[in-house]
């Protein structure tokens, strides 16, 4: 019986360690998701007031000579985001 315990003890310990680590990872993930949802819900509430930044529209600007030289023909589109 003692030989069986000696043989199974390392596997049991590794299994318990794995369970403990996975439990903490899942709890941390759940907590992080709750905090992110809380942040975004508060952020949406604060934005729902009078926010003039949302009225700002991006406008096209003229391409400088430097940008034209960097992009070859100067007609390359740039992504902002």
C-alpha positions as CSV (number, residue, x, y, z in Angstrom):
1,X,0.0,0.0,0.0
2,X,2.8,2.4,0.8
3,X,4.5,1.7,-2.5
4,X,1.3,2.6,-4.3
5,X,1.1,5.9,-2.4
6,X,4.8,6.6,-3.2
7,X,4.1,6.0,-6.9
8,X,0.9,8.1,-7.1
9,X,2.0,11.0,-4.9
10,X,3.9,12.9,-7.6
11,X,1.0,12.6,-10.0
12,X,-1.5,13.8,-7.4
13,X,0.7,16.7,-6.4
14,X,1.2,17.8,-10.1
15,X,-2.6,17.4,-10.6
16,X,-3.4,19.6,-7.6
17,X,-0.8,22.2,-8.7
18,X,-2.3,22.2,-12.2
19,X,-5.8,22.6,-10.7
20,X,-4.7,25.5,-8.4
21,X,-2.9,27.4,-11.2
22,X,-5.9,27.0,-13.6
23,X,-8.4,28.0,-11.0
24,X,-6.4,31.2,-10.3
25,X,-6.0,32.0,-14.1
26,X,-9.8,31.6,-14.6
27,X,-10.6,33.7,-11.6
28,X,-8.1,36.4,-12.7
29,X,-9.7,36.4,-16.2
30,X,-13.2,36.6,-14.8
31,X,-12.2,39.6,-12.6
32,X,-10.4,41.3,-15.5
33,X,-13.5,40.9,-17.7
34,X,-15.7,42.3,-14.9
35,X,-13.4,45.3,-14.5
36,X,-13.2,45.9,-18.2
37,X,-17.0,45.8,-18.5
38,X,-17.3,48.2,-15.5
39,X,-14.7,50.6,-17.1
40,X,-16.5,50.6,-20.5
41,X,-19.9,51.1,-18.9
42,X,-18.7,54.0,-16.9
43,X,-16.9,55.4,-20.0
44,X,-20.1,55.2,-22.1
45,X,-22.1,56.9,-19.4
46,X,-19.5,59.8,-19.2
47,X,-19.5,60.1,-23.0
48,X,-23.3,60.2,-23.3
49,X,-23.3,63.8,-21.9
50,X,-22.4,66.9,-24.0
51,X,-19.2,65.7,-25.7
52,X,-18.1,67.9,-28.5
53,X,-15.2,65.7,-29.5
54,X,-17.5,63.3,-31.2
55,X,-18.6,66.1,-33.6
56,X,-15.0,66.5,-34.9
57,X,-14.5,65.2,-38.4
58,X,-11.2,64.3,-40.0
59,X,-10.4,66.2,-43.1
60,X,-7.9,65.3,-45.8
61,X,-4.7,67.3,-45.9
62,X,-2.4,68.1,-48.8
63,X,0.6,65.8,-49.1
64,X,3.9,67.5,-48.6
65,X,6.9,67.0,-50.9
66,X,8.6,65.0,-48.1
67,X,5.7,62.6,-48.0
68,X,5.7,62.3,-51.7
69,X,9.3,61.4,-51.8
70,X,8.9,58.9,-49.0
71,X,6.0,57.2,-50.8
72,X,7.2,57.2,-54.3
73,X,4.4,58.7,-56.5
74,X,2.8,60.4,-53.5
75,X,-0.6,58.8,-54.1
76,X,-0.1,56.1,-51.5
77,X,-3.0,55.9,-49.0
78,X,-2.3,56.0,-45.3
79,X,-4.3,54.3,-42.7
80,X,-4.8,56.0,-39.3
81,X,-5.9,53.5,-36.9
